[in-house]
Amino acid sequence: MHIPHGQVYIILHRCKGCKMCIEFCPQEVLQVSTDLNEKGYHYPQIAPGKEKACVHCEFCTMICPEFAIFTLEVEA
């Protein structure tokens, strides 16, 4: 059975820190950054040890109201 792997991309200047991508990620790939983006929001980042945990489900992409996050499928 093929399990897809994804690479997460975050467009920092679009993020408004709603954390919906973090809450809806079934693999718990994301966490809140302690840093702020240019708008003053804490943005998502890849959680330590989760760099290869994304399964390219695209829940984060679908749930983001600001179109600030997306994934691309990559070879395992």
C-alpha positions in Angstrom: 0.0 0.0 0.0 1.4 3.4 -1.0 1.3 6.0 1.8 2.0 9.4 0.4 4.5 11.8 1.9 4.2 15.5 1.8 6.3 18.6 2.2 4.6 21.5 4.0 5.1 25.0 2.8 3.9 28.0 4.8 3.5 31.5 3.3 4.4 33.5 6.4 3.1 36.9 5.3 -0.4 35.5 4.6 -0.8 33.8 8.0 -3.1 35.4 10.6 -2.3 32.9 13.3 -5.8 31.2 13.5 -4.1 27.8 14.3 -6.7 25.9 12.3 -4.0 24.1 10.3 -2.5 22.9 13.6 -5.8 21.7 15.1 -6.9 19.8 12.0 -3.6 18.1 11.1 -4.2 14.4 11.7 -0.5 13.7 12.0 0.2 16.6 14.4 3.0 17.8 12.1 2.5 21.5 13.0 3.0 23.6 16.1 2.9 27.3 16.9 6.1 29.2 16.4 7.4 31.4 19.1 8.3 33.9 16.4 6.0 36.5 14.8 5.4 37.2 11.2 5.4 40.7 9.7 1.7 41.1 10.7 2.5 40.2 14.3 1.0 36.7 14.4 2.5 33.5 15.6 2.6 31.2 12.6 2.7 27.4 12.3 6.0 25.6 11.9 7.0 21.9 11.6 7.1 20.3 15.0 10.4 18.8 16.0 10.7 15.2 14.9 7.7 15.6 12.5 9.7 16.6 9.4 8.7 13.5 7.5 5.3 12.9 9.1 3.1 14.7 6.6 1.0 12.3 4.6 -0.1 15.0 2.0 -3.8 14.8 3.1 -4.0 18.6 2.4 -6.4 19.2 5.4 -4.2 22.2 6.3 -4.5 23.6 2.8 -8.3 23.1 2.7 -8.9 24.6 6.2 -6.7 27.7 5.9 -8.9 30.8 5.4 -5.9 32.9 4.2 -4.4 30.3 1.7 -1.2 30.5 3.7 -0.2 26.8 3.8 0.0 24.0 1.2 1.7 20.7 0.8 3.3 19.0 -2.2 3.7 15.2 -2.5 7.3 14.1 -2.4 9.1 10.7 -2.8 9.6 8.9 0.5 
